[in-house]
Amino acid sequence: MSTTSPTDVAALPVAPRRPLLELVRRRPEVITFVLLVAICVAVAIANPAFLQPSSLIDIGRASVVMGLFALGVFIILAAGGIDVSFTAIAAFTMYSLTLLVKNHFPDAPMALIVLAAVIGGAGLGVVNGLLVHYLRVPSLIVTIGTQYLFRGILLAFIGTVWIMSLPPQMGAFGRMPLLQFDAADGRTITLPFYFLVLPIAALVTWWMLNRTLMGRAIFAVGGNASVAERLGYNLRTIHIFLFAYAGGLAGLAGIIHTCANRQANPFDLVGSEINVIAAVVLGGARITGGTGSVLGTLLGVLLVVVVNSVLVMVGIPSTWQRVVVGGFILLAAAFFVFSQKKT
C-alpha cells in the first residue's frame, strides 16, 4: 500500500484560487453594480449636473413602472419561463379601470382603485398560468398569444380614445409628494409618493422568494421542473401563482403609470418589453431559470434607466437611442456570460 509524504503533497499542483470570479459566480449582480457605478462616475465627471438632486429624482421616478414590471418578469424567469404579455395586462387594466371609475364610480377611494388594478392584473395573469400549465407549451409562446389577445380585446371592445381628464383622486395620487424642495434655479423638485410602491413590492417579492415554501418551489421548478414535480411540488399551483403575481404587479404598474402621466392611453407601454427583460437578465437572472435575485433585478433596472437618461442628457437623437441601448445591452450581456464561463 503506497503512502504520500508531506513533501509529495506539497509538490502536487494546486488549482489557482480566483476569489473575484467565484464572487461573480455566486453573486452575478456584482457585475451589474460595477457597470452602474462606472457609468455614473464617467457621466458625473463629464457632466456634474448628473449628480444634481433633480436628475437623481428623475431616475428614481422613471424606475418605478419598469421596476414593477421587472420584478414580475424576474420571478417567472426564476421558474424557467418568460412573459411578454405584462405590458398588455398593464394597458388593459389601467385603461378599463380608469374608464370604469370615470363613468360609474367617480367617488371610489384611491386605495380601492389600486386594489382593483392589482386584482384585475392578477386575474389576467391567471389566464396565462392556466394556459401554460394545460397546453404544456413554452410560456413565451403562450404570452405572445395572450399579449395580442388582451390588446385586441382592449382596442376592439373597450376603447381607443385617450382619457385626458382623470378622476380627481387619481390625479391627486399622481401629484402627491413624498419629498419636495426648491432647487437653486427656482424649480420645485418633487419625489412622488408612489415611488414607495417599488421598494415595498421589492421587499414583498424578496420575502416571498427567500422565506416561503413557494419561493423554494419557484427556484426548484426553474432548476428542473420534472425533478421538482417528483419531489411533490404542484406545478399547476406554481404556474398559476407565478403568472398571477406578475399580472398583479403589471396591473399595479399600469395604474401608477396612468396617475403619473395624468392620462390613460390604451397604446401606452407598447415596446418596453425588451428593456424590462434586458434589465432582469443584466441583473443576473438566467433565461434558463433557477437563478437571480431581487437586488440584481433592481440594479438591472437602474442600469437601463441610467443609460437612457444619459442618452437624453447628452442629446443623442431618439432615432439613435435604441441603437445605443441595444449595443450596450449586448456588450454587457457578453461580459456577463464571459465572466460566468471563466468561473
C-alpha positions as CSV (number, residue, x, y, z in Angstrom):
1,M,0.0,0.0,0.0
2,S,1.5,3.3,-1.1
3,T,1.6,6.4,1.0
4,T,2.0,10.1,0.2
5,S,4.6,12.1,2.1
6,P,4.1,15.7,3.1
7,T,6.8,16.6,0.5
8,D,4.8,14.8,-2.2
9,V,1.6,16.6,-1.2
10,A,3.4,20.0,-1.4
11,A,4.6,19.1,-4.9
12,L,1.1,18.4,-6.2
13,P,-0.4,21.1,-8.4
14,V,-2.9,23.4,-6.7
15,A,-5.7,24.9,-8.6
16,P,-5.4,28.7,-8.6
17,R,-7.9,30.4,-6.4
18,R,-10.0,33.1,-8.0
19,P,-12.0,34.7,-5.3
20,L,-13.2,37.5,-7.6
21,L,-14.6,35.1,-10.2
22,E,-16.1,32.9,-7.5
23,L,-17.9,36.0,-6.1
24,V,-19.2,36.8,-9.6
25,R,-20.4,33.2,-10.0
26,R,-22.3,33.3,-6.7
27,R,-23.4,37.0,-6.9
28,P,-23.7,37.9,-10.6
29,E,-25.3,41.2,-9.7
30,V,-21.8,42.4,-8.8
31,I,-21.1,42.9,-12.5
32,T,-24.3,45.0,-12.8
33,F,-23.3,47.1,-9.8
34,V,-19.8,47.7,-11.2
35,L,-21.1,48.7,-14.6
36,L,-23.7,51.0,-13.0
37,V,-21.0,52.7,-10.8
38,A,-18.6,53.1,-13.7
39,I,-21.2,54.7,-15.9
40,C,-22.3,57.1,-13.1
41,V,-18.8,58.1,-12.3
42,A,-17.9,58.7,-16.0
43,V,-21.0,60.7,-16.6
44,A,-20.6,62.7,-13.4
45,I,-17.0,63.6,-14.4
46,A,-18.2,64.7,-17.9
47,N,-21.3,66.5,-16.7
48,P,-21.5,67.3,-12.9
49,A,-25.2,68.2,-13.4
50,F,-25.9,64.4,-13.5
51,L,-25.5,64.3,-9.7
52,Q,-28.0,67.1,-9.0
53,P,-30.9,66.0,-6.9
54,S,-33.3,66.8,-9.7
55,S,-31.6,64.3,-12.0
56,L,-31.4,61.6,-9.4
57,I,-35.1,62.0,-8.6
58,D,-36.0,61.8,-12.3
59,I,-34.1,58.5,-12.4
60,G,-36.0,57.2,-9.3
61,R,-39.3,58.3,-10.8
62,A,-38.6,56.6,-14.1
63,S,-37.6,53.4,-12.3
64,V,-41.0,52.7,-10.6
65,V,-43.0,51.3,-13.5
66,M,-40.1,49.4,-15.1
67,G,-39.1,48.1,-11.7
68,L,-42.6,46.7,-11.0
69,F,-42.6,45.0,-14.5
70,A,-39.1,43.7,-13.9
71,L,-40.0,42.1,-10.5
72,G,-42.8,40.2,-12.2
73,V,-40.6,39.1,-15.1
74,F,-37.9,38.0,-12.7
75,I,-40.0,35.5,-10.7
76,I,-41.2,33.9,-14.0
77,L,-37.6,33.8,-15.3
78,A,-36.5,32.2,-12.0
79,A,-39.0,29.4,-12.6
80,G,-37.6,28.8,-16.1
81,G,-40.3,30.7,-18.0
82,I,-40.7,34.1,-19.7
83,D,-43.5,36.5,-20.0
84,V,-44.0,39.2,-22.7
85,S,-47.7,40.0,-22.0
86,F,-47.2,42.2,-19.0
87,T,-47.5,45.5,-20.9
88,A,-50.7,44.3,-22.5
89,I,-52.0,43.4,-19.0
90,A,-51.0,46.8,-17.7
91,A,-52.6,48.7,-20.6
92,F,-55.8,46.6,-20.3
93,T,-56.1,47.1,-16.6
94,M,-55.2,50.8,-16.4
95,Y,-57.5,51.9,-19.3
96,S,-60.5,49.8,-18.5
97,L,-60.3,50.6,-14.8
98,T,-59.9,54.4,-15.5
99,L,-62.9,54.2,-17.8
100,L,-64.9,52.3,-15.2
101,V,-64.1,54.8,-12.4
102,K,-64.7,57.8,-14.6
103,N,-68.1,56.7,-15.8
104,H,-69.6,54.7,-13.0
105,F,-67.7,55.2,-9.7
106,P,-66.3,58.7,-9.7
107,D,-66.0,58.8,-5.9
108,A,-64.1,55.5,-5.4
109,P,-61.3,55.8,-3.0
110,M,-57.8,55.6,-4.4
111,A,-56.9,52.6,-2.2
112,L,-59.8,50.7,-3.8
113,I,-58.7,51.6,-7.3
114,V,-55.2,50.4,-6.6
115,L,-56.5,47.1,-5.2
116,A,-58.8,46.7,-8.2
117,A,-55.8,47.2,-10.5
118,V,-53.8,44.5,-8.7
119,I,-56.8,42.1,-8.7
120,G,-57.6,42.7,-12.4
121,G,-54.0,42.2,-13.4
122,A,-53.7,39.1,-11.3
123,G,-56.9,37.7,-13.0
124,L,-55.4,38.2,-16.4
125,G,-52.2,36.5,-15.1
126,V,-54.2,33.5,-14.0
127,V,-55.3,33.1,-17.6
128,N,-51.6,32.9,-18.6
129,G,-50.8,30.4,-15.8
130,L,-53.7,28.1,-16.7
131,L,-52.7,28.1,-20.4
132,V,-49.1,27.5,-19.7
133,H,-49.9,24.5,-17.5
134,Y,-52.6,22.8,-19.5
135,L,-51.2,23.5,-23.0
136,R,-47.8,22.3,-22.0
137,V,-46.1,24.7,-24.4
138,P,-43.3,27.3,-23.6
139,S,-44.6,30.3,-21.7
140,L,-43.1,32.6,-24.4
141,I,-45.5,31.2,-27.0
142,V,-48.5,31.4,-24.6
143,T,-47.8,35.0,-23.6
144,I,-47.1,36.2,-27.1
145,G,-50.6,34.9,-27.9
146,T,-52.2,36.5,-24.8
147,Q,-50.4,39.7,-25.4
148,Y,-52.3,40.0,-28.8
149,L,-55.5,38.7,-27.2
150,F,-55.6,41.2,-24.3
151,R,-54.6,44.1,-26.5
152,G,-57.0,43.1,-29.2
153,I,-59.9,42.9,-26.7
154,L,-58.9,46.3,-25.3
155,L,-58.8,48.1,-28.6
156,A,-61.8,46.3,-30.1
157,F,-64.3,46.3,-27.2
158,I,-63.2,48.8,-24.6
159,G,-61.9,51.8,-26.3
160,T,-59.1,53.6,-28.2
161,V,-59.7,57.2,-27.2
162,W,-57.2,58.8,-24.8
163,I,-58.6,59.8,-21.5
164,M,-57.1,63.2,-20.8
165,S,-59.1,64.1,-17.8
166,L,-58.7,61.6,-15.0
167,P,-60.9,61.2,-11.9
168,P,-59.7,63.8,-9.3
169,Q,-58.4,61.2,-6.8
170,M,-56.2,59.5,-9.5
171,G,-54.7,62.9,-10.5
172,A,-54.1,63.8,-6.8
173,F,-52.4,60.5,-6.2
174,G,-50.0,61.1,-9.2
175,R,-49.1,64.6,-7.8
176,M,-48.9,63.6,-4.1
177,P,-45.3,64.4,-2.9
178,L,-43.2,62.2,-0.7
179,L,-40.3,64.7,-0.8
180,Q,-40.4,68.3,-2.1
181,F,-37.8,71.1,-2.2
182,D,-36.8,74.1,-4.2
183,A,-33.8,73.9,-6.4
184,A,-31.2,76.6,-6.9
185,D,-32.8,77.7,-10.2
186,G,-36.2,78.2,-8.6
187,R,-37.8,75.0,-9.7
188,T,-39.7,72.8,-7.3
189,I,-38.4,69.3,-7.3
190,T,-40.8,66.5,-6.2
191,L,-40.2,62.9,-5.4
192,P,-43.7,61.4,-5.8
193,F,-45.4,59.4,-3.1
194,Y,-46.0,56.5,-5.5
195,F,-42.2,55.9,-5.5
196,L,-42.7,54.0,-2.2
197,V,-44.6,51.3,-4.1
198,L,-41.4,49.9,-5.7
199,P,-39.3,49.3,-2.6
200,I,-42.4,47.8,-0.9
201,A,-43.0,45.5,-3.8
202,A,-39.3,44.5,-3.9
203,L,-39.4,43.7,-0.1
204,V,-42.5,41.6,-0.5
205,T,-41.0,39.7,-3.5
206,W,-37.8,39.1,-1.7
207,W,-39.7,37.8,1.4
208,M,-41.8,35.5,-0.8
209,L,-38.8,34.1,-2.7
210,N,-36.5,33.7,0.3
211,R,-38.8,33.0,3.3
212,T,-41.6,30.9,1.9
213,L,-42.1,27.4,0.5
214,M,-43.5,29.0,-2.7
215,G,-40.1,30.7,-3.2
216,R,-38.3,27.4,-2.8
217,A,-40.7,25.9,-5.3
218,I,-40.2,28.6,-7.8
219,F,-36.4,28.1,-7.9
220,A,-36.8,24.3,-7.8
221,V,-39.0,24.4,-10.9
222,G,-36.5,26.8,-12.6
223,G,-33.7,24.3,-11.8
224,N,-35.6,21.3,-13.2
225,A,-39.4,21.1,-13.4
226,S,-39.5,17.3,-13.7
227,V,-37.4,16.8,-10.6
228,A,-39.5,19.4,-8.7
229,E,-42.7,17.6,-9.6
230,R,-41.3,14.3,-8.4
231,L,-40.3,16.0,-5.2
232,G,-44.0,16.8,-4.6
233,Y,-44.3,20.4,-5.9
234,N,-47.7,21.1,-7.5
235,L,-46.8,22.6,-10.9
236,R,-50.4,23.8,-11.5
237,T,-50.4,25.8,-8.3
238,I,-46.9,27.2,-9.0
239,H,-47.8,28.3,-12.6
240,I,-51.0,30.0,-11.5
241,F,-49.3,31.8,-8.6
242,L,-46.3,32.9,-10.8
243,F,-48.4,34.5,-13.5
244,A,-51.0,35.9,-11.1
245,Y,-48.2,37.6,-9.1
246,A,-46.6,39.0,-12.2
247,G,-50.0,40.1,-13.5
248,G,-50.8,41.8,-10.2
249,L,-47.5,43.7,-10.4
250,A,-48.3,44.7,-14.0
251,G,-51.8,45.9,-13.1
252,L,-50.2,48.0,-10.3
253,A,-47.6,49.4,-12.7
254,G,-50.3,50.3,-15.2
255,I,-52.4,52.3,-12.7
256,I,-49.3,54.1,-11.4
257,H,-48.3,54.9,-15.0
258,T,-51.7,56.4,-15.6
259,C,-51.7,58.5,-12.4
260,A,-48.1,59.7,-13.0
261,N,-48.8,60.8,-16.6
262,R,-52.3,62.1,-15.8
263,Q,-53.9,60.4,-18.8
264,A,-54.9,56.9,-19.8
265,N,-53.7,55.9,-23.3
266,P,-54.5,52.4,-24.5
267,F,-51.5,52.5,-26.8
268,D,-49.0,53.2,-23.9
269,L,-46.2,50.9,-22.8
270,V,-46.0,49.1,-26.1
271,G,-42.4,48.2,-27.0
272,S,-41.0,48.4,-23.5
273,E,-40.9,44.6,-23.0
274,I,-37.3,44.2,-24.3
275,N,-36.0,46.9,-22.0
276,V,-37.6,45.2,-19.0
277,I,-36.4,41.7,-19.9
278,A,-32.9,43.0,-20.6
279,A,-32.9,44.7,-17.2
280,V,-33.7,41.4,-15.4
281,V,-31.1,39.5,-17.4
282,L,-28.5,42.1,-16.8
283,G,-29.4,41.8,-13.1
284,G,-28.1,38.2,-13.0
285,A,-31.2,36.1,-13.8
286,R,-30.6,33.4,-16.4
287,I,-33.1,32.7,-19.2
288,T,-32.9,29.0,-18.3
289,G,-34.2,29.7,-14.8
290,G,-33.2,28.8,-11.2
291,T,-31.0,31.9,-10.5
292,G,-31.3,35.6,-9.8
293,S,-32.1,38.0,-7.0
294,V,-34.4,40.9,-6.3
295,L,-31.4,43.1,-5.6
296,G,-29.9,42.2,-9.0
297,T,-33.2,42.9,-10.7
298,L,-33.4,46.4,-9.2
299,L,-29.8,47.1,-10.2
300,G,-30.5,46.0,-13.7
301,V,-33.5,48.4,-13.9
302,L,-31.3,51.2,-12.6
303,L,-28.7,50.4,-15.2
304,V,-31.1,50.6,-18.1
305,V,-32.8,53.7,-16.8
306,V,-29.4,55.5,-16.2
307,V,-28.3,54.6,-19.7
308,N,-31.5,56.0,-21.2
309,S,-31.2,59.1,-19.1
310,V,-27.6,59.7,-20.1
311,L,-28.5,59.4,-23.8
312,V,-31.2,62.1,-23.3
313,M,-28.8,64.3,-21.3
314,V,-26.0,64.2,-24.0
315,G,-28.6,65.0,-26.7
316,I,-28.4,61.8,-28.7
317,P,-31.4,61.8,-31.2
318,S,-34.2,59.4,-30.3
319,T,-33.7,57.5,-33.6
320,W,-30.2,56.5,-32.3
321,Q,-31.1,55.9,-28.7
322,R,-32.4,52.3,-29.3
323,V,-29.2,51.5,-31.3
324,V,-27.0,52.7,-28.4
325,V,-29.1,50.9,-25.8
326,G,-29.2,47.7,-27.8
327,G,-25.4,47.8,-28.3
328,F,-24.8,48.4,-24.7
329,I,-27.0,45.6,-23.6
330,L,-25.3,43.2,-26.0
331,L,-21.8,44.2,-24.7
332,A,-22.9,44.0,-21.0
333,A,-24.6,40.6,-21.6
334,A,-21.4,39.3,-23.4
335,F,-19.3,40.4,-20.5
336,F,-21.6,38.7,-18.0
337,V,-21.6,35.4,-20.0
338,F,-17.8,35.6,-20.3
339,S,-17.3,36.1,-16.6
340,Q,-19.6,33.2,-15.9
341,K,-17.7,30.9,-18.2
342,K,-14.4,31.9,-16.6
343,T,-15.6,30.6,-13.3
